[in-house]
Amino acid sequence: MPVRATKRGAERTPLAGDWDVIVCGASFAGLAVARELRASRARVLVLDRYEIGERQTSACAAPTDWLVNMGLGPSIQQDFREMVVHTPGLEARWPLPWSFSTFDYRELCDLLWAQCGDAVFETAKVHGRGEAPPPGRTSVATDRGTLTAPIVVDALGWRRTLASGPPVQPPRARLSRGLEVHPAGSGADLELWIDPRYLGAGYGWSFPAGDEVRVGIGAFDPRVHVKQPTLALVDDVGREPDGYQGNWIPHFLRPATEDGVFFVGDSAGHCLPLTAEGIRTALYFGVACGRELRAVLEGRQDPGTALRRYGEFSDGHAWKYRWLFRAQQSVRHLHGRPADAILGRFARPGVAHWGFGRYLDLAPPSFALPAPPEIASQSRSTSSSVVEAWPTETRTKRVPAISDGVT
């Protein structure tokens, strides 16, 4: 597990000033936004309570093409082309039409930050909005002082720190909860458990990642405690609990804009219900938000238009989130033979390829291209059309890596 490296004592000097863009949060979503602004020559400040890559809060796995197309391939630890699913009465291997990879969190964040150009990073805990900002500015209050900018992004997570209203805390909040351990060891299979012996509404997982295996439990009900189910699963797979990490996981879409602030990733509820996959969507919506902000900084649109367009883009996915949420709610009632019959069908290549193909289309890896101009100039050329505006429907396809360094 990472060792805390944030500044303390005399190193935490006062922080103030006005910036073109302030991005609050330096994980997947926030860094994806900043990455899109690298060629704008804007004064971009990224804030986080922790150093970049310091605090891993997930199992760190995503579709391989997303990692490759974002230039994050070197962080990949293991690559999987199938998933093994367990129930009390079934073990099924699901063939995937695309591969899924575990990755090193710190290395991935370092790779993303390296693509953020001249952006400045500071460690500071964001408390919320500051008081009485100048006209056309939003103020951000931190433990090191108050800063202002005409464009502010909240990528701080489910607490939605820069929202104007009071935060909704668990268990009232629409959140799942997860706990994971990272025992040393290795494995060849990406495994999933849908088993009421551990919990009725949720699932367990085991994700090998190089020299460790990430084993955990996720509960759809925030009132359900997950430590004992996690320990039971760890024992059943023959591992020793080590390196605990837990987190709340949004499972309901929230407004992506509010009072002039852009919300990205978990702060907008962008984590997918049912699967709790949030890394791909954090990158997806982060890229989308960054493209709108780049258009503002380059004088191609005003901030109000960017807020409207980004908000409409996020809202346009609401039906997908509702569908997945309904599927999530059905899990608590689906066990035994009915569950085995449904889950067993995905062992058939035709069914798995159709289902997982549609699932990938929820946030397709082709959306990661084109890269920001300074990154794209180092990538191989493609025959894909470059579209600044978002299409109504995006057809998923395998696209070249932007990290190949081939023109």
Secondary structure by P-SEA (a helix, b strand, c coil): ccccccccccccccccccccbbbccccaaaaaaaaaacccccbbbbbbcccccccccccccccaaaaaaacccccccccccbbbbbcccbbbbbbbcbbbbbbbaaaaaaaaaaacccbbbbbcccccccccccccbbbbbcccbbbbcccccccccccccccccccccccccccccbbbbbcccccccbbbbbcccccccccccccccccbbbbbccccccccccaaaaaaaaaaacccccbbbbbbbbccccccccccccccccccccccccccccaaaaaaaaaaaaaaaaaaaaccccaaaaaaaaaaaaaaaaaaaaaaaaaaaaccccccaaaaaaaaaaccaaaaaaaaaaaaacccccccccccaaaaaabbbbcbbbbcccccbbbbbbbbbcccccc
